[in-house]
Amino acid sequence: MSRWFAYDDGRSVGTVSAEGGIVLRDEEHEAGARLTLKHGANYISVSCSVYGWMDHTRFFGSMTEAQREFLLMKPPLANMVENILSEGRNDLKMWEAIADFVRRFP
């Protein structure tokens, strides 16, 4: 079961990210992942992280596309942290899952 919640109790939404974009949506998974939708002057992006393992940012041509992909990335990202990290540290399985995720969501 996927357990997502607003990152930092929603306080990050509306703030300026390190890259200079405005954070529009920011969610965290209790097992150690985060998805952030940002809009900058010249970009729209979704950044996803698995704490201690990966940071992956995708760029989009429209807000509609970015929002759709944000939602599509949530289940596989949750699956990665719920099924691999929660079972204990398994480097090989985690790196394989990360490689699959990045291939699926380039």
C-alpha positions, 0 to 999 in steps of 0.5 A, a space after each residue: 500500500 502506497 503511503 504518500 503525504 505532503 512533504 514538510 506538511 505542504 510548506 514547500 509548495 509555493 517556495 523557490 527551489 534551489 534551481 529557481 523554480 516554484 514548487 507546485 507539488 511536493 510529496 514524500 513516501 514514508 519509506 524514503 522517496 520524494 516527488 516534486 513538481 516545479 515550474 521555472 522561467 524556462 522549464 517544467 520538471 518533476 524530480 524524484 528521489 530515493 533517499 540515499 540512492 538516487 535523484 532523477 529529474 525529468 523535463 517537460 514541454 507542458 504542465 499537463 504532461 508533467 502532472 500526468 507523469 508525476 502521477 504515473 511515477 508515483 506507484 513504481 517509485 513507491 514499489 521500489 522503496 516499499 518492496 526493496 528498502 523495507 526488506 533490508 538493504 540489498 544493493 543489487 536489487 536496488 540498483 536494478 530497480 533504479 535502472 529500470 525506473 530511469 529507463 521507463 521514465 527517462 
